[in-house]
Amino acid sequence: MKGIIPAGGSGKFFNAVEDLDNKKDINKISFKNKKILKLMKVHQPSPNASLYEKYQCVLDYVSGMTDNFAVTLNME
């Protein structure tokens, strides 16, 4: 499952959780990925969660977005 990143803006979220999964510490990931994860607020995955659980957090966050919010977020 690792390395399977969908096209589009949601791919940035999957890259961020893969970085977190590889480094196991939010303080060791890149500034960009840390910022992306902070956007997720309550959906932000725990560094100790499995990669599958981290992907589920991203899917929960992205599926809860309205179309307008997703477009606006992708433009930022």
Summary of the structure (lengths in Angstrom):
residues: 76
radius of gyration: 11.6
end to end distance: 28.1
largest distance: 32.8
contacts: 186
relative contact order: 0.17
helix: 67%
strand: 0%
